[in-house]
Amino acid sequence: MTNASLKLSETMIAAIKFAHTHEGKLERFPGGFWGASDAAPFGTKTVEGLLSRGQGTYTKWKEGKNGQFPIEFTLARPR
């Protein structure tokens, strides 16, 4: 079974739909929440699930006290 064939949860599907309405991207906000400037509804585990299933990739990083961490996720196939 490939990563891309793993089942998506309802929350992951909602995150994909949300990202489609925000230029195919999710931004990270303080506290590990992901969304867009007008909403931050998804947790880090949802975005990590999308990443592990090949639905997108991290496209921006920020330097923190413990090294770099992702701050933007972009869908692999934005509309």
Summary of the structure (lengths in Angstrom):
residues: 79
radius of gyration: 12.1
end to end distance: 26.0
largest distance: 37.2
contacts: 212
relative contact order: 0.23
helix: 29%
strand: 41%
